[in-house]
């Protein structure tokens, strides 16, 4: 598959925005909008795409369970070997649940996941941000993962008691 890269300048975006505006001073308004959003490449990209009729599409939704590469997660907190041994971990990919999809962020998915910290007690990270790039695949059989996670929580309660 070949990729096509297109370079768009902020001036190009301003001109497209001016074409779509129905206010008195289109140029100043376009300058203001582009000036504010130009600090964030994701914002500029989304605005440009919207001006030509292309809107964000997400591969996953809130509540989906996905696998995320362990290398992308905060591994400095983890006992990697014990975390890799957790139920549901496949080829260094942790099962995670998408808790929020944020259209305005480059890392548009907030995920929750369970891991083993360096002090060996089980822990959960909530609202960690990730993107499609780090999601390796969707969990196909959620029942298996939920059963394993429930078993993990029960075993953790025995350890803590």
SERO-4910 file (N, C-alpha, C, O; in steps of 0.05 Angstrom, whole numbers):
BEGIN
 pado doro    nc1    nc2    nc3   cac1   cac2   cac3    cc1    cc2    cc3    oc1    oc2    oc3
  Unk    A     17    -23      0      0      0      0     18     25      0     37     26     15
  Unk    A     12     44    -17     27     69    -18     13     90     -2    -11     91     -1
  Unk    A     29    107     11     18    129     26     23    155     11     43    158     -3
  Unk    A      5    173     13      8    199      1      9    220     23     -9    221     40
  Unk    A     30    236     24     33    257     43     26    283     30     36    290      9
  Unk    A      9    299     44      2    325     33      9    346     54      3    343     78
  Unk    A     23    366     46     30    388     64     11    411     60      8    421     38
  Unk    A     -1    419     82    -20    441     82    -10    463    101     -1    457    123
  Unk    A    -10    487     91      0    509    108    -23    522    123    -47    517    117
  Unk    A    -16    537    144    -38    551    158    -51    571    140    -75    576    143
  Unk    A    -37    582    121    -49    600    101    -70    586     84    -91    597     79
  Unk    A    -65    561     77    -84    545     62   -110    541     78   -132    543     68
  Unk    A   -106    536    104   -129    532    121   -145    558    124   -170    557    123
  Unk    A   -131    580    128   -145    606    130   -161    611    105   -184    620    107
  Unk    A   -150    606     81   -165    611     56   -190    593     54   -211    603     46
  Unk    A   -188    568     62   -211    551     62   -232    560     82   -256    559     76
  Unk    A   -223    568    105   -241    577    126   -256    602    116   -280    604    120
  Unk    A   -242    621    104   -254    645     93   -276    638     73   -297    651     73
  Unk    A   -272    618     57   -292    610     37   -318    601     50   -339    604     39
  Unk    A   -315    589     74   -338    578     87   -352    597    107   -374    591    116
  Unk    A   -340    619    113   -351    637    133   -372    656    120   -371    663     97
  Unk    A   -392    662    137   -414    680    128   -416    703    148   -437    708    159
  Unk    A   -393    716    153   -393    739    171   -379    762    157   -367    759    136
  Unk    A   -381    786    170   -371    810    157   -341    810    152   -333    815    129
  Unk    A   -325    804    172   -296    806    168   -284    778    169   -272    769    189
  Unk    A   -287    764    147   -278    736    145   -248    732    150   -240    713    164
  Unk    A   -232    750    139   -203    746    141   -193    748    170   -177    732    179
  Unk    A   -204    768    185   -195    771    213   -205    747    229   -191    737    247
  Unk    A   -229    738    224   -240    716    239   -224    690    233   -217    675    252
  Unk    A   -218    686    208   -202    662    200   -174    664    213   -164    643    223
  Unk    A   -162    687    213   -136    691    226   -137    684    256   -119    671    266
  Unk    A   -158    693    269   -162    688    298   -164    658    303   -151    647    321
  Unk    A   -181    645    288   -186    616    292   -160    601    287   -152    585    304
  Unk    A   -147    605    265   -123    590    258   -101    597    278    -85    580    285
  Unk    A    -99    622    286    -79    630    306    -82    614    332    -62    605    344
  Unk    A   -106    610    341   -111    595    366   -105    566    363    -92    554    380
  Unk    A   -114    554    341   -111    525    338    -85    516    327    -78    493    327
  Unk    A    -69    535    317    -43    527    305    -23    518    325     -2    507    318
  Unk    A    -29    521    351    -12    511    372    -14    481    375      2    468    389
  Unk    A    -33    469    361    -38    440    363    -43    429    336    -62    435    322
  Unk    A    -24    412    327    -25    401    300    -51    384    295    -62    384    273
  Unk    A    -60    371    316    -85    355    314   -108    373    307   -125    366    291
  Unk    A   -110    396    321   -131    414    316   -131    425    287   -151    425    274
  Unk    A   -107    433    278   -105    443    251   -113    422    230   -127    427    211
  Unk    A   -104    397    235   -110    375    217   -140    370    216   -152    368    194
  Unk    A   -153    369    239   -182    364    240   -197    387    227   -217    382    213
  Unk    A   -189    412    231   -204    434    219   -200    433    189   -220    437    174
  Unk    A   -176    428    179   -172    427    150   -189    404    138   -203    408    118
  Unk    A   -188    381    150   -204    359    140   -234    365    140   -248    358    121
  Unk    A   -243    378    162   -272    385    163   -279    404    141   -301    403    130
  Unk    A   -261    422    134   -267    442    113   -269    429     86   -282    440     68
  Unk    A   -257    406     83   -260    391     57   -279    367     60   -280    350     42
  Unk    A   -294    366     83   -314    346     86   -306    320     98   -321    300     96
  Unk    A   -283    319    111   -273    294    123   -273    298    154   -260    316    164
  Unk    A   -288    281    168   -291    284    197   -277    260    211   -275    239    199
  Unk    A   -269    264    236   -255    243    251   -272    217    252   -296    218    256
  Unk    A   -258    195    250   -270    168    252   -254    153    273   -229    154    272
  Unk    A   -267    139    290   -253    124    311   -257     94    307   -279     85    300
  Unk    A   -236     79    311   -237     50    308   -249     36    332   -258     13    330
  Unk    A   -250     50    355   -260     38    379   -279     58    393   -279     82    388
  Unk    A   -295     47    411   -314     64    426   -311     60    456   -299     40    465
  Unk    A   -323     77    471   -323     75    500   -334     48    508   -355     39    498
  Unk    A   -320     34    526   -329      8    535   -315    -15    522   -315    -38    532
  Unk    A   -303    -10    498   -289    -32    484   -264    -41    500   -252    -25    514
  Unk    A   -258    -66    498   -234    -77    510   -214    -81    487   -221    -92    466
  Unk    A   -190    -72    491   -169    -73    470   -143    -82    483   -140    -82    507
  Unk    A   -124    -90    466    -97    -96    475    -79    -72    468    -80    -62    446
  Unk    A    -63    -64    488    -44    -42    483    -16    -53    489    -11    -67    509
  Unk    A      3    -45    473     31    -53    476     41    -44    503     39    -21    511
  Unk    A     53    -63    517     65    -58    543     86    -35    541     90    -20    560
  Unk    A    100    -34    518    120    -13    514    109     15    514    124     34    519
  Unk    A     83     18    509     71     44    509     61     52    537     57     76    542
  Unk    A     57     33    554     46     39    581     68     48    600     91     44    594
  Unk    A     61     59    623     81     70    641     97     48    655     93     41    678
  Unk    A    115     36    640    130     12    649    150     19    671    160      0    684
  Unk    A    157     44    675    176     51    696    163     45    723    178     42    743
  Unk    A    137     43    724    123     36    749    120      6    753    114     -3    775
  Unk    A    124     -9    732    117    -37    732    139    -57    738    163    -52    733
  Unk    A    131    -79    749    147   -103    749    139   -117    723    119   -130    722
  Unk    A    155   -113    702    147   -122    676    143   -152    674    124   -161    662
  Unk    A    160   -167    687    157   -197    685    131   -206    698    117   -223    687
  Unk    A    125   -195    722    100   -203    735     76   -193    720     55   -207    719
  Unk    A     78   -169    709     56   -158    693     51   -175    668     28   -180    661
  Unk    A     72   -184    655     69   -201    631     56   -228    638     44   -240    621
  Unk    A     58   -236    664     47   -262    672     17   -259    680      4   -279    687
  Unk    A      6   -235    680    -22   -231    688    -40   -245    668    -33   -248    644
  Unk    A    -63   -254    677    -83   -267    659    -91   -247    637    -95   -223    643
  Unk    A    -94   -257    613   -103   -240    591    -81   -226    576    -86   -216    554
  Unk    A    -56   -225    586    -34   -212    572    -25   -231    549    -20   -254    554
  Unk    A    -24   -219    525    -16   -235    502      7   -221    488      5   -198    479
  Unk    A     30   -235    485     53   -224    471     60   -195    479     62   -178    462
  Unk    A     63   -191    505     70   -164    515     49   -143    510     55   -119    509
  Unk    A     24   -151    507      1   -133    503    -19   -137    525    -28   -159    530
  Unk    A    -25   -115    540    -43   -116    562    -72   -111    553    -77    -94    537
  Unk    A    -91   -126    565   -119   -119    559   -126    -94    574   -120    -91    598
  Unk    A   -139    -75    561   -146    -50    572   -175    -44    564   -185    -53    544
  Unk    A   -189    -27    580   -215    -19    573   -215     11    565   -204     27    580
  Unk    A   -228     17    543   -230     45    535   -252     58    552   -275     49    551
  Unk    A   -245     79    566   -265     92    584   -275    118    573   -295    129    583
  Unk    A   -261    129    553   -269    155    542   -256    158    514   -234    149    510
  Unk    A   -271    170    496   -261    177    470   -263    207    468   -284    219    470
  Unk    A   -240    220    463   -239    249    462   -231    258    434   -208    255    426
  Unk    A   -250    268    419   -246    275    391   -225    297    388   -213    298    366
  Unk    A   -219    313    408   -201    335    405   -172    330    412   -155    348    411
  Unk    A   -166    305    420   -139    298    428   -125    280    408   -139    264    395
  Unk    A    -99    283    405    -84    265    388    -85    236    399    -89    217    384
  Unk    A    -80    234    425    -84    209    439   -113    208    449   -118    215    472
  Unk    A   -130    200    432   -159    204    436   -173    184    454   -196    188    460
  Unk    A   -159    163    462   -172    143    479   -161    144    507   -137    144    511
  Unk    A   -179    145    527   -171    141    555   -176    112    561   -197    101    554
  Unk    A   -156     99    573   -158     70    579   -153     65    609   -139     81    622
  Unk    A   -164     44    619   -159     34    646   -145      7    642   -153     -9    624
  Unk    A   -126      0    659   -113    -26    657   -102    -34    685    -97    -16    702
  Unk    A    -97    -60    688    -86    -71    713    -58    -80    708    -52    -90    686
  Unk    A    -41    -76    727    -13    -84    725     -1    -90    752    -14    -85    772
  Unk    A     23   -100    753     37   -106    778     59    -85    781     78    -85    765
  Unk    A     57    -67    801     78    -48    806    104    -61    816    104    -85    822
  Unk    A    124    -46    818    150    -57    827    148    -67    856    165    -84    864
  Unk    A    129    -57    872    127    -66    899    109    -91    901    102   -100    923
  Unk    A    101   -102    878     87   -128    875     58   -129    882     45   -150    879
  Unk    A     46   -107    891     17   -107    895      3   -100    869     13    -84    853
  Unk    A    -20   -112    864    -34   -106    839    -45    -77    840    -53    -67    861
  Unk    A    -46    -64    817    -55    -37    816    -70    -32    790    -67    -48    771
  Unk    A    -86    -11    789   -100     -4    765    -93     25    758    -92     43    775
  Unk    A    -89     30    732    -85     57    722   -111     65    709   -121     50    692
  Unk    A   -121     88    715   -145     98    703   -139    122    686   -123    139    693
  Unk    A   -153    125    664   -152    148    646   -124    153    634   -116    176    632
  Unk    A   -110    132    627    -85    135    614    -91    140    584   -107    126    572
  Unk    A    -78    159    572    -84    166    544    -68    150    524    -44    145    528
  Unk    A    -81    141    503    -68    127    481    -81    133    455   -102    147    454
  Unk    A    -70    123    434    -81    127    407    -82    101    392    -73     80    401
  Unk    A    -94    102    368    -97     78    351    -69     65    346    -67     40    344
  Unk    A    -49     81    345    -22     71    339    -13     50    359      1     31    351
  Unk    A    -20     53    384    -11     35    405    -30     12    412    -23     -6    427
  Unk    A    -54     13    401    -73     -8    405    -67    -30    384    -68    -25    360
  Unk    A    -60    -53    394    -52    -75    376    -76    -90    364    -74    -99    341
  Unk    A    -97    -92    379   -122   -105    369   -144   -103    390   -139    -97    413
  Unk    A   -168   -108    380   -191   -108    398   -193   -136    411   -187   -156    398
  Unk    A   -202   -137    436   -207   -163    449   -231   -176    436   -252   -165    435
  Unk    A   -226   -200    425   -248   -214    411   -268   -227    430   -292   -225    426
  Unk    A   -257   -241    450   -275   -255    468   -273   -242    496   -257   -250    513
  Unk    A   -290   -223    500   -289   -207    525   -295   -224    549   -285   -218    571
  Unk    A   -311   -245    547   -318   -261    570   -293   -274    582   -291   -275    607
  Unk    A   -275   -283    565   -250   -295    576   -234   -275    592   -224   -281    614
  Unk    A   -231   -251    581   -215   -230    595   -229   -222    621   -215   -218    641
  Unk    A   -255   -218    620   -270   -210    645   -268   -232    666   -264   -225    690
  Unk    A   -270   -257    659   -267   -279    678   -239   -278    690   -237   -282    715
  Unk    A   -219   -275    674   -191   -274    684   -187   -250    702   -173   -252    722
  Unk    A   -198   -227    695   -195   -203    711   -210   -206    738   -200   -197    759
  Unk    A   -233   -218    738   -248   -223    762   -233   -241    781   -231   -237    805
  Unk    A   -221   -262    769   -205   -281    785   -181   -266    797   -173   -272    819
  Unk    A   -169   -249    781   -146   -233    791   -153   -216    814   -138   -214    834
  Unk    A   -177   -203    813   -186   -186    835   -192   -202    860   -186   -194    883
  Unk    A   -204   -226    857   -209   -243    880   -183   -252    893   -180   -251    917
  Unk    A   -164   -260    876   -138   -269    887   -124   -245    901   -110   -249    921
  Unk    A   -126   -221    891   -114   -197    903   -127   -192    930   -112   -185    949
  Unk    A   -153   -196    933   -166   -192    959   -155   -211    979   -151   -204   1003
  Unk    A   -149   -236    971   -137   -256    989   -109   -247    998   -102   -251   1021
  Unk    A    -94   -235    979    -67   -226    985    -67   -203   1005    -51   -201   1024
  Unk    A    -86   -184   1001    -88   -160   1017    -98   -166   1045    -90   -153   1064
  Unk    A   -117   -185   1047   -129   -192   1073   -110   -203   1093   -117   -209   1116
***
